[in-house]
Amino acid sequence: MPAAQPDDLHEWISFDDPDEDRSWVFDVTFLLSRWTCIYGHGCQGVLTGPAPELGQGCCSYGAHFIDDDDVAAVRAAVDRLDATQWQLRKKAKKGGWLRKEDDGTRITRVVDGACIFLNRPGWPGGAGCALHQAAWAVDERPMDWKPDVCWQLPLRLQEHTDEHGHVTSTLREWKRRDWGEGGEEFHWWCTADEGAFDGHQPVYLEMRDEIIEMTSRWAYGRLVEYVQGRSPGTFLPHPTVRRR
């Protein structure tokens, strides 16, 4: 009797980079899914209970910055925001928009239960990330304005270097566990909700720019070459879709 299929079974591909001592690994099951952000269209948020009316999405907590470049990019974007675009601009002017924890970690400030850049429901300019909306207004990419973790979600890049210096870079779906212990307390997480898998195109096309930025243009091209060269219908559907 064949073994039962694991509930969270994913399909992966890997290949070596000809120009680096690196292997690329991609979560094809997620990248070929029709996941799409449903902020404002069914997103329940990441609190301990359903809270769609708050319009917080995954912005209930401060965004952790990766490095100095990450902070600098947001600082440059903040300088371009005006009072019509950013609801909490006055509070940022008074108390700052960045805070530092005891261990040196830098995080966007949380005000009234959510990120300081989040415009709340009822704001004339529309609820949602002030940085994201301002970027759209000038026909620029939101990923060039926002903290790295914000534009990367729900993708996660993990890198491991072995004892010989070879790097394995794995691009996969962001899991609850990636939030730490608090992730298990979320009432809801989007990649586990079938309502978030009704996008118009696969993730690898929808998030093309993000994937290239997180990996490389060559690696992305190799990924596309592989998935488009394989017969349609032969890939494993995402676990959330399989449960429909």
Secondary structure, 3 states (H helix, E strand, C coil): CCCCCCCCCCCEEEEECCCCCEEEEEEHHHHCCCCCCCCCCCCCCCCCCCCHHHCCCCCCCCCECCCHHHHHHHHHHHCCCCCCCCCCHHHHHHHCCEEECCCCCEEECEECCEECCEECCCCCCCCEEHHHHHHHHCCCCHHHCCCHHHHHCCEEEEEEECCCCCEEEEEEECCHHHHCHHHHHCCCCHHHCHHHCCCCCCHHHHCHHHHHHHCCHHHHHHHHHHHHHCCCCCCCCCHHHHCC
